Amino acid sequence: MAIGERIHFFRTMRGMTQKYLGMALGFPEKSADVRLAQYENGSRTPKADVTAALAQVLDVSPKALDVPDIDSYIGLMHTLFTLEDRYGLEVCDCEDEVHLRVHIHKGRDAAELHKMLAAWGAVAAKLKAGEITKEEYDRWRYRYPELDTSGQWHKITPSQELSDLLLADLKKHSEE
């Protein structure tokens, strides 16, 4: 998620309007909502001092608003928190291990992520069972979704005959 989407997420979670948040940041009442809308839609990016102020008003870490750097542990954690918010990722303890799972009933995005992870799991299981090589596994990962054979990403192009038939039917119904 981009910083604007994160601002929007936390603002709405806190029940704040754009105008309220903008005024809490010190923007004039007349333009407070416009400024926040610009941040949220990505036409403007808040500078570091504004990001820090946003974080303070929203009662979050500035890292929770930034596009995370997954090369750091803190950035990775905020990425996982974002995945929890957006895709229903959950953390759980299971036999002295920590596991991540997707709760598929937390919306359409969660269900889609679950399907993708299931496809990944199937390919990983083939590697573990010796059915494919590490090179084949890596090729699948690095060319995803192009080489995914789970069936969910296959592009289907209708024949010209079917396309013409659909267009003719659409024209017929629009004339009625």
N, C-alpha and C positions, 0 to 999 in steps of 0.2 A: 504494500500500500504506500502511496506517495504521502508526503507530509500533509497535503490538503485533505486527503481522505481520513487521515488520523485525527486532524483537528476536528473535522466534522463528526467523526465517531465519538470522540470524547465530549465534544460540546453537546451533542444530542443525548449522550448517556447521562450527562449532568443536568439535562433539562434546561439548557441555556439557549437563548436566541442569539443570532449573530450580532444584533445590536447590543445586547447585554454584555456579551463577551468583548466586543470591540470597545465599549465604553469602560469596561473593567481594565482594559489594557491602556486606557488613556486617550483613545481616539475621540475626536469630537462626535457628539451625538448625531449630527447631520450625516456623517460619512462612516460611522462605526460599522454598520451592517454591510456597506459596500466593500469596505476594506476586508472584512472577514470573508465575504463571498469570494473576493479575489483570491485569498489564500486557499479557500476550500476548493475552488474550481481550478486552481493551478496557474492562473494568469499572473499571479505574484507569488514569490517565495519569501517567507518572513526571514529577516536577518537574525543572527544568533541572539541578539538581545531581545527581540520580539519573541523568538521561540522560547527563550528562557522565561519570559513573562507569561506567555501562553501556558507553559507547563505549570507555573506557579498558580495561576488562576484556575486551571483545570485540575490541579492537585495530582499531577503525574510527573514522572521524570522527563527531562527534555529528550532523553533517549527513546521514550515511548512515542514521541512525535516524529523523530527523524526516520529517514529511510535507514534501516539498520545496516551496520557493517558486520556481516556474518563471519568475518575473519577475527572477531573478538568474541570472547565468551559473553560479555554483556550484550553486545549487538545480536548475537545468536539467541540469547534468552528473549530479547524484545521481539525478534522475528517469530519465535515460538508463541509468545503472547499474542502477537497479531494473528497467527494462524488459529489460535484458540478463539479469538474474537470473530474471525471471518469464516472459518471452516469447521468449527466445532472440535478442534483438536483438544484432547484431554490428556492429562498426566495421571498415572496411577501406579501404585505399588503392587507388585505381584511376586511373591516368593523371593523377597529381598532384592528385587530388581525394579528399576523404574522403567515404565513403558509409556509410549505415546500411542494414542489410538484416536480414531475419528468417530465421533458420535454421529451416525448417519441420519438421525432424526432431527438434527439442528439446522435444517434448511437444505435447499437445493445445492448450495455450494459444498456443504459437508458430504452430501450423497455423491456428488461428482468427484470430489477428492478421494472418497472411499473407493470408488471404481478405479481411479488411477493407481492408488496404492495397492489395490488388489492385483492389478495387472503387473505392477512392479514385483509384488510378492510372488506371483506365479513364475516370473522369469528368475528371480532369486532362488526359488525352490528348485528349478531346473539346474541351476549352477551347482547348488548343494548336492543334488542327486547325481551329478556327473553327466547330465544329459546335454549340457552345453559347456563350452569352454569359457574361461575368464574373459578372453578376447571377445567372444560372442556376447557375453553379458555386458561388457563395457560398451560394445558397439550399440547394443539396444539402449542403454542408458544415455549415451552421448548423442544418439540420433532420435531420441524420443520426441514426439510421438510417431515419427515417420515409420519406425520398424515395429511398432506395437501391433500385435496380432489379436488383441483381446476383442477387437471388433467395434469399439466405441468411437474410434477416430477415423474410420474409413470414409473417404469422400465418395459419395455416390453421385454420378452424373447421369441424368436421364437421357435417353436416346432422343434424337431429333424428332422422331415420330411421336413419342410421348409428349415432348415439349410442345409440339404443334397442336396436338390433341387438347392439352390442358389450356393453351391460349385460346383456341377456338371455343371451348366450353366457357371459359371466363368471359369472352366477348359476348357469347350468346346470353349468359345470365345478366350481364351488365346492361344489355339492350332491353331486357324485359321489365 
